[in-house]
Each structure stands twice: as structure tokens, then as C-alpha cells.
Amino acid sequence: MKEVTVKVQGDLVVPQATLGEAGLSGRLRLIVQPGEIRILPEPTSDAEEVVQELAGCLGREPATAYDFHFKLGSLYEAR
């Protein structure tokens, strides 16, 4: 844990290096309460989680190696 004391005379700027030490990057969420400001990573949406889970799954294998359980109704239709 690292504690930093500053005298604020205007805007408070948190250096990127300090955020990096805390493991904070990308989009952040600020929670402002009396006497406290919390900086948290923005929670990922469900779609982002799915993309992260699927990242690289079609690496070197051909797409035909995967069974997506589609039923073909005709030449141009997948159900």
C-alpha cells in the first residue's frame, strides 16, 4: 500500500503511473461520497466477457473444425 498526501489547489490529477501501480487502466468508474472518492475499474459488459472468452478460439484451426449446432434449412439459411 502506498499513501500519498497532496494539498489540492484546483483540479486533482492522478498520474497514469499511479493508476498503473493500482492495476487500474482503461475505462474507470468514480464513486463520490462525502469525504471519499473511490476509483474502480469499470465492470465489463456481458458481451465483452463473451468476446474475451472466445478470444483466440479460432486460432490456427479452420472454422469448419467447430460445431456451432446450426441446422441448415436450405443453401442460404441457418437456424
N, C-alpha and C positions, 0 to 999 in steps of 0.2 A: 504494500500500500504506500502510495506517495501522496503527501499532503502539501498543497501549495497555497500560500496566503498572498493575496493581492489586494491593493487598495484600488477600488473601481472609481474612476472619474470619467464616466461616459460609458461607451459600449464595452462589454466584456468579450474578449477574443480568446478562444481556446485553440492553441496551435494544433495543427494536424498531427504532429509527432506525439503530443499528449493524448489525443484521441486514439492514436495507434497503439500506444502503450496500454490503454484500457481495452483494446480489442474492438474498438468502435470504428467502423468505416461504412461507406455507402450512405444509404438513407437512414437518418436518425429521428428519434421521437423525443420531444422535450415534454416533461411533466412539470408544471409550475404550481407549487403550493406555497402558502405563507412560510417564509423562512427556508425554503428548499427548492432547488431546481435539479431534476434528475434527467440525465441524458441516457437514453436506451436505444439499442438497435431497433429499427422498425421491423415488426414481425412480417415474415414473408406470407404472401397470399397462398392459397391452396394451389393455384396454377403455377406459381414459382416453385413450390415444393415438388410438384409433379415433374417439371422440367429438370430440376436438379436430380431427381431420382432416375430420370431417363437419360441424363447426360452420358454420352459415350456408349449407350447400349447398342447402337448401330455402328460400332467402331469399324472393325475390319470384316465383319460378316455381311453377306449380301442381305438385302431386305427380305428376300424370299426365305431366309432361314427362320423368320419369325412368324408365328401363327397368331394373328390378331382376331381369330374367331369370327371372321366375316363370312356371311353366306352370300354367294353370288346368285342374284335373281336373273340377270341377263349379262350381256357383254359389258355394259356400262353401269351396272347397278350393284352396289354392295349394301347388304342390310345387316 
